[in-house]
């Protein structure tokens, strides 16, 4: 992690943003105490296709609890 004071951060902001884009975290200090942190942004997640997910879930086998419940309901357990 790189640590810089506010004046240096102001003077070299483009360079620091470039480092953050590459995954580095930069801590910004005022009077020797950390006050801010500059780091890489999180990329938004792609939306889930709910219909596709339901199709996949419907294809999964029953759990043991569901199988037992069905057997009890049918009077076979």
PEHUGI-V548308 format. One record per pair of residues at least 24 apart in sequence whose C-alpha atoms are under 6 Angstrom apart, sorted by sequence separation. I is the first residue (numbers start at 1). J is the second residue. D is the distance in Angstrom with one decimal. If there is no record, write none. Layout:
# PEHUGI-V548308
i	j	d
I	J	D
I	J	D
This chain:
# PEHUGI-V548308
i	j	d
1	25	5.3
2	26	4.8
3	27	4.7
4	28	5.1
5	29	4.6
1	26	5.8
3	28	5.9
5	30	5.9
